[in-house]
Amino acid sequence: EKSYQQAGMFGILEGVVKNVTFKDCSVTGAYNAGIVAGYNYGGTISNVTVTGGSVTGVMYTGGIVGSSKGWIEGCSVTESSVTDDDSEYDTTADVGGIVGSQNGGGVIGCTSDATVSLTTANSYQYIGGIVGYASDSVVIASGFTGALINPEGCSYLHKGGIVGSTSDAVYGSWTSCSYNLGESTVADAFVGCYSFADTATINEANITAMNQAIDTYNQSAAAICNYTWRMSTDSWPVLSK
């Protein structure tokens, strides 16, 4: 039976997790669920890969972390599913390929090709390829090539290939989804961000603009982004450090 708790390798993370690969792991929880941690309470997660993972949670659900007020850097989620199933509860939902809800800190240099899903058409649903809902936090140099799935009839659905919704800015990031990058309460919030239909639509001008956006962020950054984008001849943009 689901309960009001944090579910992940760590229920609540206040330290550092780095240089780890999680393969074929499954987490099922409730109000905070992620492979690495249910709740990242000011900690740092860096250079972590989740492959073949499955996360199912309620309200705050992510491929790496359910909800976070720390930093997530250089992480990737591949060949995985992230699902918010609130059929047992009448709640809002924040679900993302990397983190469901990011409140403080930020996400730097992360990628995901996860299938990110909502299963119940409740009100105020937030679904994003990287972050479901971001408040007072930033998303920098991140990319999403997965799929976002939601039922018909959601009231106040916030859906985006990078973030479902944010109250801050997103810099130098992209999505392969054909719809919007996300929603924001901040004007001009998506700085140097792109939605690419396929690899043929990527050019050097896009890559330059994305890297310039990262430089703009670094000029007044709380945490420096050391990642840059480069083109690949046969794939999506590649992160370099």
Steps between C-alpha positions, in 0.01 A plus 500: 500500500630845412574737785609858559874442477814547294602213273838446335847372583490783753170614645644843583840602362703774670847400376666412169437217254734486200650273233238224529302301242161352591396221262155341482390650833137544601353739758136523603404762757263776587559873543870503406639229273823475300769244429772687694287676762145579589597846627829679434516730802788727403727221378690461172455223245761493224606271216227244570350283227168316521443244226207263467338654806137519607358756743137522609391756755238752605521878486883538471658244267828510305751275330778613734314673788136550593546851638816703552632820655863417415708457185480226236789509254622285212233233544319295236192280489481256208262225392288566809145583602385762750132488595284703734206281598274691736193285443488427876521870591340818371819704475696727271798340327855611418678242282821533296761294322767617747308653792132548573518822704810723528478772765836675542834394353471372147563246226822529296616293204238225521338293226204264485326281244252364752131443442343743748133437578201626693223246550219700660329815372500708817549877527833684492716235338863583414691273262840573345774319317762619749303662787128488572484822702789737580475778759789736586737268317667476161535243223820530295652302211248215507328303225199269464431245225233290666121509503245677719166325550194635676129409504232714342304730726775637725402838641784754503749267333853646483704298251839570348787323334746659745283606794128481562512843663765720660520825697862550396700481176619206291831539315656320204270197505297314241239236429410281204131531585292678238304705756608778731814526710283562805311775679635777719391793713821679390514690172762371254574209733637259237840648414671328207259205513373296204246239402656288224272293277787267406879504479487658154359822648808555718768737372806683624297816565276306743801357681667841524184660640463224759862542613465878511198456726709287736765776503228754583390289795858460625552875522282517811470135597471354847647177362710512183401282205814345350315327217482602135316354202654367179347361185512136406466392140246226574336574834355764728723770653773361723613645833870561556676602819 
